[in-house]
């Protein structure tokens, strides 16, 4: 390929990238259904002194709480679900900023929690999960038995 052909190819790539950025800045990428970002609900994570528990609060407007899955293990909270747009095929968007689709959030907690005592409440588009902090485990002292003492004690 001659040097002029290479220049034209590079120009086309730059031109395409500029077009993509402009579409994204104007929101036209969403109107054309070219959104590449996944739905990622906003989340707050904090320690509640009054409950002695970690609290994870998610903004899940428009999601049926029965379709949300919650899992907690040690110091990780996993929340997954799906927000559906039931009538999207019958609409021609001028602007589309509300994300739809599957989501999953994995949240690292600063302490171990007790998932068996966790509670979750959904109210006005917010899901609030209360996870009691796990009791501190005290180390168990293990006695050391010398082998020669074991044989002396045998009948």
Buried (B, 14 or more C-beta within 10 A) or exposed (E): EEEEEEEEEEEEEEEEEEEEEEBBEEBEBBBEEEBEEEBEBEBEBEEEEEEEBBBBBBEBEEBEBEEBEBEBEEBEBEBBBBBEEEEEEEEEEEEBEEBBEEBBBEBEBEEBBEBEEBEBEBEEEBBBBBBBBBEEEEEEEEEEEEEEEEEEEEE
